[in-house]
Amino acid sequence: MFDQKFDSIRSFIFFKCSDDEMASDIAQDVFTKKLGEGNLPSRNILNE
């Protein structure tokens, strides 16, 4: 899931904030939060 969605989420956030590093950090935080809630399979993120 991470590989499939990260770029799309980061691009949307970048569109809103115009800061590439911030967009990447926020997108990663989204996946980290969802992983912590048990909503994502951990193997997709941990293999990165």
C-alpha positions in Angstrom: 0.0 0.0 0.0 2.8 2.4 0.9 4.4 2.0 -2.6 1.1 2.5 -4.3 -0.2 5.5 -2.4 2.8 7.5 -1.0 3.5 9.5 -4.1 -0.1 10.5 -4.6 -0.5 11.6 -1.0 2.8 13.5 -1.1 1.8 15.2 -4.3 -1.5 16.3 -2.9 0.1 17.7 0.3 2.8 19.4 -1.8 0.0 21.1 -3.9 -1.3 22.5 -0.6 1.9 23.6 1.1 4.5 24.0 -1.8 7.3 22.5 0.3 8.6 19.2 -0.9 10.3 18.2 2.4 7.3 19.1 4.5 5.0 17.2 2.1 7.2 14.1 2.4 7.3 14.4 6.2 3.5 14.8 6.5 2.8 11.9 4.0 5.1 9.6 6.1 3.3 10.7 9.3 0.0 9.7 7.7 1.3 6.2 7.1 3.0 6.0 10.5 -0.3 7.0 12.2 -2.3 4.5 10.2 0.2 1.7 10.9 -0.1 2.5 14.6 -3.9 2.2 14.4 -3.6 -1.2 12.7 -5.1 0.0 9.5 -2.1 -0.9 7.3 -0.2 -4.1 6.9 3.1 -3.5 8.5 5.2 -5.5 6.0 4.6 -2.9 3.2 6.1 0.0 5.2 8.8 -1.9 7.0 10.2 -3.3 3.7 11.1 0.3 2.6 
